[in-house]
Amino acid sequence: MNNRSTSRFLVSALVGAMSASAVAAQWEALPEVAPSPADNPITPAKVELGKMLYFDPRFSATGTVSCDSCHNVMEGGDDHRSTSMGVHGEVGGRNAPTVYNAAFHSSQFWDGRAASLEDQAKGPVVNPVEMGMKDLDSAVDRLRAIPGYRKHFAAAFGDEDPVTADNAAKAVAAYERTLITPDSPFDRYVTGEKTALSEQQVRGMQTFDQLGCTSCHSGANFDGPSLPVGQPMLMKFPTFADNPYVAEYHLMDDKGRAAQTGKTADEHLWRVPTLRNLGYTAPYFHNGSVKNLDEAVRVMAKSQLNKDLSDAQVADVVAFLGGLDGPFPVQIMPRLPATPGDLLP
């Protein structure tokens, strides 16, 4: 090989390496294990207790609503209602986000107000339209009134006063960190299995990138870049409000994060949701107003990027999003401790 050929070879190799590096930096496979905080490492006893609490409706005011009522892990981790129904038939104002892969979010809830899964686990229990308990002390009293729970808390947290609201939240969070769906066709594709995605899905992946969708939906969970726990990845939605979708789907009726903070600057800011397993989580958006994924793609393109997509582009992007569906972990229903006859009012 002469000097000119060598130079061309080196340039070509360098460009190829740079290109591969760029792809590797942009497209990330979902980890096989979700991260845990130092003060709440996952243990089998903790996960088992958390699963019991997750499925137990007795920690709602009426004894009828559990975490699983709105976040059904036997399907997509949500409830497929536009907005969820809690105690006494009360209906909330926002769509239930999937619990699957929530462990990878840097904050929780649509407005990012909870810093962690532990913080989030306490919220619905005392929300008047969700589980409706008077306060966390009342919920802990329920726990302590069920003798069978004591041994499970002791196994997970030790024998010295283990039945507390903090420990209950830690257990539920530990269980939720097992609800992840790695090994999707996309994950296999970006780790080297180039036949894992179809030709249309690869084309949709390129379209997704070229349109600019990755400016928000990046990272392994397609919910933005990796951020410190408690720092939400927030984006304004809709960004371009001068289009008919905004009125049709009532996209600006809810003020988003501002409803929590009271700050004008936070109006219509939302935590960027994951795009994994979207085929299982219709209807879409914070208010559950869009019923099918094709329409959701069109709405996002127009409202966030000010772009009108062709039918072919929509079909390709939807095909790519289907490649983000990973296998769900097997769920075995827990056996709950017996209910004392005087537990519920």
C-alpha positions in Angstrom: 0.0 0.0 0.0 1.5 3.4 -1.0 1.4 6.5 1.1 -1.7 7.9 -0.7 -3.6 4.7 -0.3 -2.5 4.5 3.3 -3.8 8.0 3.9 -7.1 7.2 2.3 -7.4 4.1 4.4 -6.6 5.9 7.6 -9.1 8.7 6.8 -11.8 6.2 5.9 -11.1 4.2 9.1 -11.2 7.4 11.2 -14.5 8.5 9.7 -15.9 5.1 10.2 -14.8 5.1 13.8 -16.2 8.5 14.4 -19.5 7.5 12.8 -19.7 4.4 15.0 -18.9 6.4 18.0 -21.6 8.9 17.2 -24.1 6.1 16.8 -23.0 4.5 20.0 -23.4 7.9 21.8 -26.8 8.5 20.5 -28.4 5.1 20.7 -28.2 3.3 24.0 -29.5 -0.1 25.0 -31.5 -0.3 28.2 -29.4 -1.7 31.1 -30.3 -5.2 32.4 -30.5 -3.9 36.0 -32.1 -0.6 37.2 -30.1 1.6 39.5 -30.8 1.7 43.2 -30.1 4.4 45.8 -27.4 3.6 48.4 -29.9 3.7 51.2 -32.3 1.2 49.5 -30.5 -1.6 47.8 -32.7 -4.3 46.3 -33.0 -7.6 48.2 -35.4 -10.5 47.6 -37.2 -9.9 50.9 -37.7 -6.3 50.1 -39.0 -7.0 46.6 -41.4 -9.6 47.8 -42.8 -7.2 50.5 -43.0 -4.4 47.9 -45.0 -6.6 45.5 -47.4 -7.5 48.3 -47.9 -3.8 49.1 -48.2 -2.9 45.4 -51.1 -5.3 44.9 -52.8 -4.7 48.3 -56.0 -2.5 48.1 -56.3 -2.3 51.9 -54.2 0.8 52.0 -56.9 2.8 50.3 -59.7 4.5 52.3 -62.3 2.1 50.8 -60.1 -1.0 50.6 -60.7 -1.2 46.9 -57.8 0.6 45.1 -54.2 -0.6 44.9 -51.1 0.6 43.0 -51.9 -2.1 40.4 -55.4 -0.6 39.9 -53.9 2.2 37.9 -50.6 0.6 37.0 -51.5 -2.9 35.9 -48.4 -4.9 35.5 -50.2 -7.8 33.9 -50.3 -5.7 30.8 -48.7 -2.3 30.1 -48.2 -0.9 33.6 -51.0 1.6 33.2 -54.8 1.4 33.2 -55.8 2.4 29.6 -58.1 5.1 30.9 -57.7 8.7 29.7 -57.4 9.6 33.4 -57.5 7.1 36.3 -60.4 6.3 38.7 -59.7 6.1 42.4 -61.8 5.7 45.6 -65.5 6.5 45.5 -65.3 6.7 41.7 -63.3 9.9 41.8 -61.5 10.6 38.5 -58.0 12.2 38.4 -56.9 14.9 36.0 -53.9 13.1 34.4 -53.2 9.9 32.5 -51.6 7.1 34.6 -48.0 6.8 33.3 -46.6 3.3 32.9 -44.7 1.9 35.9 -42.5 -0.2 33.5 -39.0 1.4 33.2 -40.0 4.2 35.6 -36.9 3.1 37.6 -34.8 4.9 34.9 -36.5 8.3 35.2 -34.6 10.9 37.2 -37.9 12.1 38.6 -41.5 10.8 38.9 -45.0 12.0 38.0 -45.9 13.9 34.8 -44.6 17.1 36.3 -41.5 15.6 37.9 -42.4 16.7 41.4 -41.2 13.5 43.1 -37.5 13.0 43.2 -37.5 9.2 43.4 -39.7 6.1 43.3 -39.6 6.1 47.1 -41.1 9.6 47.2 -43.6 8.8 44.5 -44.9 5.7 46.3 -46.2 7.8 49.2 -48.2 10.3 47.0 -51.2 8.2 45.8 -51.9 6.8 49.2 -52.9 10.2 50.6 -54.2 11.7 47.4 -58.0 12.3 47.9 -59.0 11.1 44.4 -56.6 8.1 44.3 -56.3 6.0 47.4 -57.8 8.6 49.7 -56.2 7.8 53.1 -56.3 10.7 55.6 -52.5 10.7 56.1 -49.5 8.4 56.0 -49.9 7.6 59.8 -53.4 6.2 59.0 -51.9 4.0 56.3 -49.2 2.8 58.7 -51.9 2.0 61.3 -53.6 -0.2 58.6 -50.3 -2.0 58.1 -49.7 -2.6 61.8 -53.3 -3.9 62.1 -52.5 -6.7 59.8 -50.4 -9.1 61.9 -49.1 -11.1 58.9 -47.2 -8.1 57.6 -44.9 -7.8 60.6 -42.7 -10.8 59.6 -42.3 -9.6 56.0 -41.2 -6.1 57.2 -38.8 -7.7 59.7 -37.3 -9.9 57.0 -36.8 -6.9 54.7 -35.7 -4.2 57.3 -34.9 -5.9 60.6 -36.8 -6.5 63.8 -36.7 -3.0 65.4 -39.9 -1.2 64.5 -39.8 -2.1 60.8 -43.4 -1.2 60.0 -43.0 2.4 58.9 -44.2 4.6 55.9 -40.6 5.0 54.8 -39.9 1.3 54.8 -43.2 0.6 53.0 -42.2 3.1 50.3 -38.7 1.6 50.0 -40.2 -1.8 49.5 -42.6 -0.7 46.8 -39.7 1.2 45.1 -37.5 -1.9 45.3 -40.2 -4.0 43.6 -40.8 -1.3 40.9 -37.1 -1.4 40.1 -37.6 -5.0 38.9 -40.2 -3.8 36.4 -37.9 -3.1 33.5 -38.0 -4.4 29.9 -34.5 -4.7 28.4 -33.6 -6.9 25.4 -36.0 -5.2 22.9 -35.3 -5.6 19.2 -33.8 -2.1 19.4 -31.5 -3.0 22.3 -30.3 -6.1 20.3 -29.8 -4.0 17.2 -27.6 -1.3 18.9 -25.5 -4.0 20.6 -24.6 -5.6 17.3 -27.5 -7.8 16.1 -28.2 -6.0 12.9 -31.1 -8.2 11.9 -33.0 -7.5 15.1 -34.9 -4.5 13.5 -36.7 -4.7 10.1 -35.8 -2.6 7.2 -38.8 -0.4 7.9 -37.9 0.0 11.6 -34.3 1.0 10.7 -35.8 3.5 8.2 -38.1 4.8 11.0 -35.1 5.0 13.4 -33.4 7.3 10.9 -36.5 9.4 10.4 -37.0 9.7 14.1 -33.4 11.1 14.4 -33.6 13.3 11.3 -36.9 14.9 12.4 -35.3 15.9 15.7 -37.2 13.6 18.0 -34.0 12.7 19.8 -33.6 16.3 21.1 -36.0 15.2 23.9 -36.4 11.5 23.6 -32.8 10.4 24.0 -30.9 8.0 26.2 -31.5 4.4 26.9 -35.1 4.9 28.1 -35.9 7.5 25.5 -36.8 10.0 28.3 -33.9 12.3 27.9 -30.2 12.3 29.0 -29.0 10.8 32.2 -29.6 13.4 35.0 -29.1 13.3 38.8 -31.9 11.8 40.8 -34.5 14.5 41.5 -33.6 16.6 38.5 -36.4 16.2 36.0 -36.0 16.3 32.3 -38.6 18.9 31.5 -39.8 20.1 28.1 -42.6 22.5 27.1 -45.6 20.8 25.5 -46.9 22.0 23.2 -44.0 24.1 21.9 -45.8 25.2 18.8 -49.4 25.9 19.9 -50.7 27.4 16.7 -52.1 24.2 15.2 -55.5 22.5 15.3 -54.3 19.5 17.4 -53.8 21.7 20.4 -57.5 22.6 20.6 -58.8 19.3 19.5 -56.9 17.4 22.2 -57.1 20.1 24.9 -53.3 20.1 25.2 -53.1 23.4 27.0 -55.9 23.0 29.5 -53.5 21.6 32.2 -50.7 24.0 33.2 -48.3 21.1 33.8 -45.5 21.7 36.4 -46.9 25.2 37.1 -49.9 23.6 38.8 -47.5 22.3 41.4 -45.0 25.2 41.7 -47.3 28.2 40.9 -44.6 29.6 38.7 -45.5 31.2 35.3 -42.2 29.9 33.9 -43.3 26.3 34.6 -46.5 26.5 32.6 -46.9 23.5 30.2 -43.6 22.0 31.3 -43.7 18.2 31.5 -41.3 15.4 32.4 -40.3 13.7 29.1 -41.9 10.2 29.2 -40.3 7.0 28.0 -41.2 5.7 24.5 -40.7 2.1 25.4 -43.7 -0.3 25.1 -45.9 2.4 23.6 -48.1 -0.2 22.0 -49.2 -1.2 25.5 -49.9 2.2 27.0 -52.6 3.9 24.9 -54.2 6.4 25.2 -51.4 9.0 25.0 -50.2 12.2 26.5 -50.7 13.7 30.0 -54.5 13.8 29.5 -54.9 10.6 27.6 -56.6 12.4 24.8 -55.0 10.7 21.8 -56.2 7.2 21.3 -53.8 5.7 18.7 -50.0 5.9 18.2 -50.2 7.0 14.5 -52.1 10.1 15.6 -49.8 10.7 18.6 -46.8 10.8 16.2 -48.5 13.3 14.0 -49.4 15.5 17.0 -45.9 15.4 18.4 -44.3 16.2 15.1 -46.6 19.3 14.6 -46.7 20.5 18.2 -43.0 20.0 19.1 -41.2 20.3 15.8 -43.7 22.2 13.7 -43.5 19.5 11.0 -46.2 17.8 9.0 -45.4 14.2 8.3 -46.4 12.0 5.4 -48.2 8.8 5.9 -45.0 6.9 5.0 -43.0 8.8 7.6 -45.6 8.1 10.3 -45.7 4.4 9.4 -41.9 4.2 9.6 -41.7 6.0 12.9 -44.5 3.9 14.4 -42.7 0.7 13.2 -39.5 1.9 14.9 -41.3 2.6 18.1 -42.6 -0.9 18.0 -39.0 -2.0 18.1 -38.7 -0.5 21.6 -41.1 -3.1 23.0 -39.1 -5.4 25.3 -40.1 -8.6 27.1 -42.0 -8.0 30.3 -40.7 -9.7 33.5 -42.9 -12.6 34.6 -45.3 -11.6 37.4 -46.5 -14.1 40.0 -49.3 -12.8 42.2 -48.3 -12.5 45.9 -50.2 -14.1 48.7 -51.4 -11.3 51.0 -51.7 -11.6 54.8 -55.1 -12.3 56.2 -57.5 -9.4 56.8 -58.7 -8.9 60.4 -62.5 -8.6 60.5 -62.4 -5.1 61.9 -59.7 -3.6 59.6 -61.9 -1.6 57.2 -64.6 0.9 58.2 
